[in-house]
Amino acid sequence: MKDGFIKVAAASPMIKVANAEYNANAIIDCMKSAADSGVKLLVLPELCLTGCTCGDLFGHKVLLDGAKKALVRIIEASRGMDMLTFVGLPVAVGAKVFSCAAAVSNGELLGLIPGESRHRAFSAPFEETMEISFCGFDVPFGCEVCFDCGGMEELCISAEVGCGIEDIVPASALLARAGVNLVAQLAGFAGTISSTEDAMLSLRAQSKRLACGMVLAAPNKGESTTDNVYTGLCAIAENGAVLAQDESADNMVISEIDLQYLTKQRFERGGFEEDVDFMEHVFWDCEESVTTLSRSYSKLPNLPSRAEDVPSYCKRVLDMQVSGLVKRMEYAGLTHCVIGISGGSDSTLAVMICAEAVKRMGLPATNVVACTMPCFGTSSRTKNNAIIVSEQLGAEVRVIDITAAVKQHFADIGHAEDDYSVAFENTQARERTQILFDIANKVNGLNVGTEDLSEFIDGWCTYNGDHTSSYDVNMGLTKTQIRANLRFIAQTTDNEVLAKALWDVLDCPITPELLPIFDDQISQKSEDAVGSYALQDFFTFWMLKNGCTPSKCFRLAKRAYGDEFSDAELIRWLRSYCKRLFSQQFKRSCLMDGPSVDSFSVSPRIGMLIPSDGEAALFMADIDELEKSLEAE
């Protein structure tokens, strides 16, 4: 399916215990409903064809034959559906009875997977896969059977029957090691006061640890209440995230699993597909199609999805930044932080990190030397905010006007003062950097960098200018993460003057302030040149961190942002992003130290490594194809 998505469903239809004919009808209705919704994998509970509470009836010929006949009806009803359905039922093989998952698709029985049911009527699975004849089909019978899809080469499905949430080594772990990336969990657990919480904890943990998708269906309230009540929990998870969950009566949950995303996770972790020889692969034919997305995507995927989680997230990020800076200063025997403040969000957060660092070290607040260095593009608004924030922190504030020094440099290199080319801008940035390094030398200090991850990705910094420092506390944070931390501090500080300045910093346009201004108004806005930083950070999360193609990023951005950006705008900024990703790599190849706070980094030591002279041609070609397809619609 396009972009690696497969639509999956878990269903727990209301059944009647030991009434296989009735239950088959309910299951067939589920199958039709799922197929009409575009589902390609449907998972039903363990023993749903008979009910999991039949007790010793599981060994009775009447029940076994009834379940078999009911399965024949289900197989026939599946004709014309290119959907793989896992149905739970008891199966007799010789003198043993097993709790099995029957894999059904398009009028065929593809295989039977037995599970480790705890009921005394059932036997443990055989150690090796064998072939048996069942319902008129010769099929593999064993735990080591998986299903490959003709319409999606990334997909490998298998089933875990019973799926004991407290198993020391769950079957899903062995399946994942063998290459299975989508596990159908036919559950059979009863409801307890904590059963749902326990099951969801297990589902999240296993899907995260195994970098896989999991579709779980458990028995519902139609089961016998002799000793237990069943809840009908249905849930879908992907790499630790729960995409859908419900346990109402007669329920079905539907979502989409992103197999390309899971493959990227497995590339990075390793250890998968190392024990593949023992698995028996069964081909399952599924027509390739575009999967309609129902799952939601956050505009700000680098931040917690729940608002209540943001405060603890920000506290942890701030602690990591401060801890990194303290360690570096103590190691180097330094007593001062020297930082350039512009009134922008990056330097504002960085100067607060510096203030907390010297406080932890037992040093006076004045050991933070905050330097504002106005020149041609500095507005009074940003200059004042920079000074207010620094003074409220107790820092030593130095105002160093670099206009004369820059003009002298223009004269030295023969550059006209009204030539606003790149040399005009970079001269200012490099003059500021020189000052910061030299002051740091004078005061036994560390030149603390302020550039963030977003600006390193798009190269929106001057090489050997603001690109360079001794230690960059913002290096691992995107622009949206920087702003989230500032917002958190503004909301929680007791200092009203500081809070007011922080809110104004957040309200200011993002700007390098390197071009002349008129009427004291900011004229140079970064997002006019490189696009929305929220959108850039969205691209970074999905394209770089999670391996999406540009065209897939476009699709996810449309899902997240709706009509906020037109198709033309998204394509424009995708092109800009991909071009700068490659052309600006040389700046990332020699970055200074700085703490990574997420699992993605552009550090040349531990982060994303690409050649400094690589070509963006393949990325651009993908965008070209996207643009052609949009024009054809």
VOGU-3710 file (C-alpha; in Angstrom, 3 decimals, decimal comma):
1> mkdgfikvaa> 0,000/0,000/0,000  1,178/3,522/-0,809  3,739/5,073/1,529  3,897/1,893/3,612  0,505/2,275/5,288  -1,793/-0,687/5,923  -5,257/-0,229/7,383  -5,865/-2,680/10,220  -8,743/-3,480/12,549  -9,376/-5,322/15,797
11> aspmikvana> -12,914/-6,482/16,466  -14,693/-8,270/19,284  -18,217/-9,120/18,098  -20,898/-10,053/20,597  -20,992/-13,858/20,568  -22,972/-16,683/22,146  -21,018/-19,353/24,000  -20,775/-22,668/22,102  -22,983/-21,367/19,244  -20,525/-21,469/16,353
21> eynanaiidc> -23,199/-20,850/13,713  -24,381/-17,667/15,399  -20,827/-16,532/16,003  -19,888/-17,131/12,362  -22,652/-14,758/11,305  -21,352/-12,084/13,678  -17,804/-12,580/12,411  -18,900/-12,380/8,763  -20,693/-9,107/9,505  -17,449/-7,808/11,042
31> mksaadsgvk> -15,499/-8,872/7,977  -17,883/-7,105/5,601  -17,820/-3,931/7,665  -14,025/-3,975/7,855  -13,611/-4,663/4,133  -15,993/-1,800/3,294  -13,728/0,482/5,374  -10,628/-0,540/3,397  -9,175/-2,752/6,124  -6,501/-5,217/4,964
41> llvlpelclt> -5,917/-7,002/8,292  -8,718/-7,948/10,682  -7,958/-9,567/14,053  -10,598/-11,301/16,181  -10,243/-12,689/19,739  -8,955/-16,099/20,739  -11,590/-18,821/20,274  -14,145/-16,259/19,095  -15,833/-18,830/16,869  -16,953/-20,841/19,906
51> gctcgdlfgh> -16,283/-18,529/22,816  -13,254/-18,940/25,058  -15,329/-20,067/28,064  -16,553/-23,454/26,755  -14,496/-25,379/29,304  -14,311/-29,112/28,687  -16,591/-28,747/25,664  -13,436/-27,799/23,727  -12,591/-31,499/23,574  -16,052/-32,558/22,428
61> kvlldgakka> -16,535/-33,648/18,831  -19,809/-31,735/18,493  -18,135/-28,404/19,315  -15,032/-29,143/17,231  -17,084/-30,155/14,185  -19,384/-27,166/14,631  -16,442/-24,790/14,731  -14,967/-26,406/11,631  -18,207/-26,069/9,671  -18,585/-22,461/10,798
71> lvriieasrg> -15,041/-21,714/9,609  -15,921/-23,120/6,155  -18,715/-20,538/5,968  -16,317/-17,766/6,978  -13,777/-18,852/4,367  -16,471/-18,801/1,681  -17,724/-15,396/2,838  -14,202/-14,004/2,501  -14,223/-14,634/-1,250  -13,590/-11,380/-3,066
81> mdmltfvglp> -12,014/-9,740/0,004  -8,275/-9,090/-0,294  -8,221/-8,809/3,496  -6,375/-11,161/5,832  -8,572/-12,212/8,757  -7,431/-14,088/11,855  -10,241/-16,119/13,439  -9,837/-17,961/16,744  -11,188/-21,510/17,084  -10,376/-24,923/18,596
91> vavgakvfsc> -8,729/-27,385/16,172  -8,201/-31,122/16,666  -5,040/-32,656/15,220  -4,826/-36,357/15,930  -5,469/-36,900/19,625  -4,675/-33,300/20,602  -6,763/-30,125/20,628  -5,235/-26,704/20,055  -6,398/-23,113/20,392  -5,648/-21,741/16,921
101> aaavsngell> -5,700/-18,652/14,772  -7,038/-19,459/11,307  -5,679/-17,133/8,607  -8,390/-16,550/6,006  -8,337/-14,468/2,821  -10,238/-14,305/-0,452  -11,929/-17,691/-0,176  -8,876/-19,551/1,127  -7,569/-20,904/4,389  -3,884/-19,920/4,375
111> glipgesrhr> -2,654/-21,433/7,629  -3,321/-22,363/11,247  -1,258/-20,980/14,131  -1,675/-22,724/17,519  -1,127/-20,908/20,790  -0,161/-21,589/24,379  -3,663/-21,648/25,854  -3,785/-22,181/29,626  -7,006/-24,206/29,573  -6,509/-27,898/30,351
121> afsapfeetm> -8,379/-28,969/27,215  -5,604/-27,610/24,964  -2,184/-29,024/24,180  1,002/-27,073/23,741  1,979/-26,453/20,109  4,305/-28,854/18,318  7,899/-27,702/18,116  8,002/-27,832/14,322  5,618/-26,657/11,646  3,746/-29,401/9,837
131> eisfcgfdvp> 1,197/-29,563/7,049  -2,346/-30,706/7,749  -5,571/-30,924/5,821  -8,352/-28,775/7,269  -11,608/-27,486/5,808  -10,553/-28,843/2,419  -7,203/-27,022/2,354  -3,676/-28,328/2,869  -2,145/-25,687/5,130  0,892/-25,166/7,389
141> fgcevcfdcg> 0,184/-25,759/11,077  2,617/-24,265/13,571  3,730/-21,203/15,512  6,442/-20,365/13,004  4,207/-19,337/10,108  4,063/-15,824/8,677  2,227/-14,156/5,832  3,855/-12,019/3,154  1,844/-9,609/1,056  2,132/-9,241/-2,705
151> gmeelcisae> 1,039/-5,595/-2,626  3,433/-4,515/0,128  6,960/-5,833/0,222  7,653/-4,362/3,692  4,829/-6,362/5,300  5,279/-9,601/7,260  2,384/-10,685/9,501  2,024/-13,441/12,040  -0,247/-14,217/14,990  0,219/-14,679/18,709
161> vgcgiedivp> -2,601/-16,749/20,207  -3,390/-16,328/23,893  -0,659/-13,654/24,114  -0,066/-13,938/27,835  0,850/-10,420/28,941  3,111/-11,781/31,667  5,074/-14,268/29,529  8,815/-14,014/30,163  9,599/-14,428/26,467  6,416/-13,705/24,511
171> asallaragv> 5,923/-15,331/21,136  5,902/-11,888/19,540  9,571/-11,407/20,494  10,612/-14,514/18,573  8,420/-13,507/15,642  9,926/-10,013/15,505  13,464/-11,415/15,562  12,476/-13,513/12,559  11,317/-10,456/10,613  7,622/-10,213/11,482
181> nlvaqlagfa> 6,682/-6,529/11,805  2,929/-6,786/12,339  1,620/-9,082/15,063  -2,020/-10,124/15,359  -2,713/-10,737/19,034  -5,710/-13,019/19,554  -6,136/-12,492/23,288  -8,128/-14,597/25,707  -7,716/-12,841/29,060  -10,625/-12,123/31,379
191> gtisstedam> -11,472/-8,703/32,703  -10,176/-7,597/36,087  -9,897/-4,253/37,795  -6,453/-3,821/36,177  -6,657/-6,002/33,058  -6,999/-3,139/30,587  -4,177/-1,130/32,146  -1,940/-4,206/32,235  -2,744/-5,173/28,650  -2,135/-1,660/27,317
201> lslraqskrl> 1,136/-1,384/29,217  2,264/-4,663/27,682  1,070/-3,642/24,222  2,924/-0,346/24,320  6,099/-1,857/25,774  6,246/-4,813/23,381  5,462/-2,823/20,255  8,151/-0,302/21,257  10,778/-2,903/22,129  10,089/-4,911/18,977
211> acgmvlaapn> 9,594/-1,904/16,658  6,424/-3,449/15,323  2,719/-2,945/14,905  0,345/-4,895/17,147  -3,379/-5,466/16,707  -5,059/-6,905/19,805  -8,571/-8,275/20,191  -9,866/-9,775/23,456  -13,147/-11,632/24,264  -16,144/-9,504/25,189
221> kgesttdnvy> -19,234/-9,568/27,361  -20,868/-12,316/25,310  -18,598/-14,837/27,067  -19,814/-16,889/30,033  -19,916/-15,032/33,326  -19,654/-18,223/35,398  -16,340/-17,164/36,904  -15,240/-14,071/34,966  -16,425/-11,071/33,019  -14,759/-10,205/29,716
231> tglcaiaeng> -14,322/-6,642/28,483  -13,850/-6,915/24,707  -10,714/-4,774/24,683  -9,564/-3,960/21,163  -6,430/-1,920/20,539  -3,879/-1,030/17,874  -0,308/0,045/18,682  2,737/1,071/16,684  6,222/1,339/18,162  4,954/2,192/21,634
241> avlaqdesad> 2,119/4,500/20,571  -1,519/3,457/20,960  -3,339/4,446/17,773  -6,816/3,174/18,732  -8,466/1,594/21,762  -11,991/0,609/22,768  -13,731/-1,958/24,936  -17,390/-1,165/24,413  -19,801/-3,939/23,482  -19,555/-5,372/19,960
251> nmviseidlq> -16,734/-2,998/19,054  -14,242/-2,564/16,222  -11,256/-0,201/16,146  -9,532/0,814/12,920  -6,283/2,628/12,223  -3,249/2,527/9,953  0,162/1,024/10,671  3,131/2,726/8,985  5,471/-0,085/7,955  8,084/2,200/6,395
261> yltkqrferg> 8,354/3,979/9,737  8,801/0,647/11,528  11,427/-0,449/9,014  13,403/2,738/9,704  13,280/1,997/13,431  14,616/-1,500/12,835  17,394/-0,233/10,558  18,672/1,910/13,399  18,374/-0,656/16,195  19,577/-3,820/14,468
271> gfeedvdfme> 19,024/-7,344/15,751  16,027/-8,083/13,561  15,738/-10,745/10,864  18,632/-12,717/12,332  16,732/-15,979/12,885  14,714/-16,215/9,689  15,326/-19,752/8,461  12,829/-21,470/10,734  9,831/-19,390/9,567  7,495/-20,733/6,921
281> hvfwdceesv> 6,290/-17,948/4,634  2,830/-18,025/3,092  1,995/-15,683/0,229  -1,096/-13,565/0,666  -2,344/-11,613/-2,344  -3,474/-8,079/-1,617  -4,099/-5,445/-4,242  -1,879/-2,373/-3,937  -3,931/0,735/-3,171  -3,830/4,126/-1,501
291> ttlsrsyskl> -4,711/3,727/2,166  -7,073/6,416/3,402  -5,646/7,799/6,629  -7,821/8,120/9,714  -5,073/8,532/12,308  -4,088/12,019/13,395  -0,669/13,675/13,175  0,551/16,458/15,420  1,713/19,754/13,944  4,497/19,684/16,527
301> pnlpsraedv> 5,673/16,065/16,658  8,776/16,954/18,686  6,594/17,961/21,644  4,352/15,846/23,899  0,946/15,192/22,385  -0,827/15,838/25,709  -0,737/19,346/27,190  -0,472/17,963/30,721  2,843/16,300/29,815  4,513/19,513/28,628
311> psyckrvldm> 5,665/20,869/32,033  7,580/17,714/33,017  8,981/17,503/29,487  10,286/21,083/29,622  11,768/20,598/33,095  13,690/17,565/31,865  14,973/19,331/28,746  16,112/22,368/30,743  17,889/20,130/33,250  19,738/18,328/30,455
321> qvsglvkrme> 20,911/21,640/28,974  22,060/22,992/32,328  23,753/19,731/33,317  25,715/19,624/30,074  26,935/23,186/30,510  27,899/22,698/34,175  29,925/19,588/33,373  31,788/21,348/30,555  32,643/24,399/32,674  33,781/22,339/35,654
331> yaglthcvig> 35,909/20,101/33,439  37,599/23,103/31,797  38,008/24,980/35,081  36,001/27,947/33,798  34,094/30,403/35,963  32,118/32,541/33,496  29,591/32,067/30,718  29,908/34,518/27,846  26,918/34,721/25,560  25,662/36,911/22,749
341> isggsdstla> 22,091/38,053/23,349  19,905/39,318/20,521  16,423/39,298/22,016  15,489/36,277/19,930  14,144/33,037/21,347  17,397/31,047/21,001  19,695/33,431/22,866  16,982/34,174/25,430  16,701/30,514/26,386  20,483/30,095/26,321
351> vmicaeavkr> 21,145/33,007/28,698  18,650/31,508/31,167  20,468/28,179/30,906  23,711/30,002/31,672  22,172/31,722/34,709  20,980/28,396/36,126  24,346/26,779/35,427  26,408/29,317/37,417  23,811/29,105/40,187  24,289/25,333/40,420
361> mglpatnvva> 28,040/25,860/40,511  27,707/28,222/43,474  28,918/31,187/41,421  27,396/34,702/41,386  24,841/35,546/38,690  27,189/38,251/37,406  29,483/35,492/36,147  27,150/35,368/33,163  28,448/38,000/30,748  25,584/38,796/28,385
371> ctmpcfgtss> 26,685/40,812/25,387  24,275/42,617/23,086  26,078/43,842/19,985  23,803/46,148/17,975  24,530/47,032/14,368  22,614/47,915/11,182  19,625/45,597/11,684  19,091/45,769/15,446  15,676/47,018/16,569  15,091/48,681/19,922
381> rtknnaiivs> 12,460/46,029/20,701  14,824/43,069/20,473  17,691/44,967/22,101  15,517/45,970/25,045  14,141/42,448/25,509  17,667/41,030/25,527  18,775/43,497/28,187  15,636/43,112/30,335  15,869/39,323/30,411  19,588/39,367/31,228
391> eqlgaevrvi> 19,224/42,000/33,940  16,336/40,121/35,559  18,625/37,093/35,754  21,307/39,177/37,459  23,798/38,822/34,607  26,475/41,356/33,729  25,162/43,093/30,616  27,554/44,595/28,104  26,306/46,705/25,207  28,959/46,653/22,477
401> ditaavkqhf> 28,043/48,562/19,317  29,885/46,860/16,447  28,908/49,344/13,723  32,290/51,083/13,599  34,214/47,783/13,629  32,079/46,393/10,790  32,500/49,542/8,720  36,253/49,351/9,215  36,178/45,747/8,019  34,154/46,788/4,972
411> adighaeddy> 36,872/49,298/4,217  39,590/46,682/4,743  38,036/44,239/2,265  36,734/46,843/-0,168  33,035/46,239/0,410  30,534/49,050/-0,186  28,307/49,871/2,788  25,197/49,864/0,581  25,986/46,427/-0,892  23,621/44,180/1,055
421> svafentqar> 25,031/40,921/-0,258  26,034/37,916/1,844  29,334/39,549/2,862  27,355/42,438/4,381  25,479/40,014/6,630  28,295/37,606/7,455  30,727/40,348/8,455  28,446/41,291/11,335  27,984/37,700/12,504  31,719/37,016/12,454
431> ertqilfdia> 32,522/40,265/14,263  30,154/39,265/17,060  31,689/35,804/17,321  35,207/37,238/17,526  34,159/39,519/20,378  32,534/36,682/22,339  35,568/34,417/22,058  37,947/37,182/23,064  35,870/38,264/26,074  35,681/34,613/27,144
441> nkvnglnvgt> 39,481/34,476/27,043  39,695/37,592/29,223  37,287/36,451/31,952  38,173/32,740/32,127  34,864/31,958/30,490  33,128/29,719/27,972  31,614/31,166/24,809  28,149/29,561/24,975  26,466/29,032/21,622  22,805/29,717/20,971
451> edlsefidgw> 22,087/28,159/17,532  19,387/25,502/17,500  18,894/22,236/15,623  16,431/23,765/13,154  18,932/26,400/12,074  21,699/23,835/11,742  19,421/21,732/9,519  18,638/24,611/7,145  22,065/26,221/7,511  20,547/29,519/8,635
461> ctyngdhtss> 23,745/30,605/10,319  27,061/32,166/9,305  29,937/29,728/8,939  32,522/30,627/11,590  30,077/33,234/12,840  27,058/32,387/14,960  27,644/28,836/13,659  30,636/28,610/16,029  31,003/28,609/19,808  32,795/26,682/22,526
471> ydvnmgltkt> 29,709/24,747/23,627  26,166/25,077/22,248  23,410/24,387/24,795  20,683/24,611/22,122  22,290/22,234/19,658  19,851/19,380/20,313  16,639/21,450/20,314  14,412/22,403/17,408  12,982/25,890/17,157  9,580/24,637/18,294
481> qiranlrfia> 11,178/22,978/21,322  13,063/26,179/22,170  9,837/28,169/22,081  7,965/25,574/24,149  10,582/25,901/26,902  10,400/29,691/26,842  6,624/29,508/27,050  6,879/27,152/30,022  9,236/29,512/31,866  7,015/32,526/31,096
491> qttdnevlak> 3,997/30,665/32,477  5,687/29,493/35,668  8,051/32,313/36,727  7,092/34,575/39,629  9,034/37,448/38,046  6,410/39,509/36,225  8,981/41,705/34,456  10,802/38,629/33,151  7,546/36,992/32,087  6,445/40,088/30,167
501> alwdvldcpi> 9,752/40,217/28,314  9,595/36,495/27,510  6,101/36,801/26,053  7,314/39,671/23,882  10,293/37,586/22,731  7,857/34,852/21,707  5,705/37,407/19,908  8,609/38,819/17,862  9,250/37,571/14,307  12,264/35,241/14,096
511> tpellpifdd> 15,077/37,312/12,570  18,893/37,375/12,288  18,751/41,222/12,191  21,589/41,562/9,695  19,963/43,859/7,121  19,246/47,568/7,742  15,919/48,488/9,353  13,652/51,469/8,774  11,476/53,216/11,366  12,854/50,754/13,954
521> qisqksedav> 10,794/47,910/12,440  12,116/44,390/11,870  12,453/43,905/8,121  14,409/40,640/7,790  12,281/37,660/8,812  13,831/34,200/8,759  10,593/32,389/7,935  10,173/34,469/4,773  13,385/32,877/3,504  13,293/29,309/4,847
531> gsyalqdfft> 9,625/28,774/5,648  7,682/28,139/8,817  9,930/26,633/11,481  7,045/24,524/12,731  6,784/23,063/9,234  10,563/22,625/8,971  10,624/20,789/12,283  7,753/18,606/11,032  9,842/17,720/7,954  12,880/16,989/10,135
541> fwmlkngctp> 10,886/14,676/12,384  9,372/12,669/9,557  11,943/12,877/6,767  15,218/12,720/8,691  14,338/11,073/11,983  11,797/8,594/10,600  12,887/8,132/6,995  9,835/9,388/5,064  10,117/10,425/1,440  9,359/14,089/0,661
551> skcfrlakra> 6,075/13,053/-0,964  5,068/11,121/2,143  5,991/14,136/4,306  3,676/16,178/2,098  0,874/13,695/2,753  1,419/13,737/6,522  1,679/17,539/6,563  -1,667/17,801/4,783  -3,112/15,509/7,429  -1,592/17,547/10,289
561> ygdefsdael> -2,025/21,095/9,013  -5,187/20,800/6,928  -5,670/23,972/4,883  -3,085/26,011/6,792  -0,698/25,590/3,856  -1,694/25,231/0,204  -0,275/22,390/-1,895  1,945/24,898/-3,699  3,297/26,272/-0,410  4,090/22,816/0,940
571> irwlrsyckr> 5,909/21,850/-2,256  7,846/25,132/-2,239  9,054/24,592/1,310  9,778/20,913/0,717  12,039/21,899/-2,180  13,732/24,572/-0,083  14,190/22,165/2,819  15,702/19,367/0,717  18,000/21,739/-1,157  19,342/23,288/2,036
581> lfsqqfkrsc> 19,621/19,900/3,732  22,341/18,937/1,265  23,916/22,298/0,423  24,447/23,250/4,086  25,862/19,957/5,346  29,399/21,376/5,392  28,351/23,514/8,353  27,168/20,446/10,273  30,334/18,490/9,527  32,314/20,601/12,005
591> lmdgpsvdsf> 29,854/21,469/14,742  30,952/22,099/18,298  29,920/19,986/21,286  26,441/20,321/22,728  23,862/18,092/24,440  21,440/15,996/22,403  18,063/15,944/24,109  16,226/13,731/21,641  16,997/10,570/19,699  17,868/12,656/16,624
601> svsprigmli> 20,965/14,801/16,317  23,140/16,428/13,638  26,302/16,071/15,691  29,175/14,994/13,394  30,166/12,529/16,125  26,935/10,728/17,027  24,248/12,205/14,783  23,129/12,207/11,170  26,136/11,873/8,873  25,840/12,726/5,185
611> psdgeaalfm> 28,560/13,862/2,762  29,135/17,590/2,507  29,003/17,407/-1,284  26,048/15,040/-1,650  23,328/15,645/-4,225  19,654/16,343/-3,506  18,633/14,979/-6,925  16,702/11,911/-5,699  14,769/13,963/-3,154  13,960/16,585/-5,785
621> adideleksl> 12,844/13,888/-8,227  10,410/12,561/-5,642  8,965/16,074/-5,240  8,731/16,407/-9,052  6,665/13,207/-9,202  4,474/14,490/-6,388  3,874/17,750/-8,224  2,969/15,912/-11,435  0,487/13,704/-9,606  -1,174/16,739/-8,022
631> eae> -1,464/18,463/-11,398  -3,056/15,323/-12,856  -5,782/15,211/-10,208
//
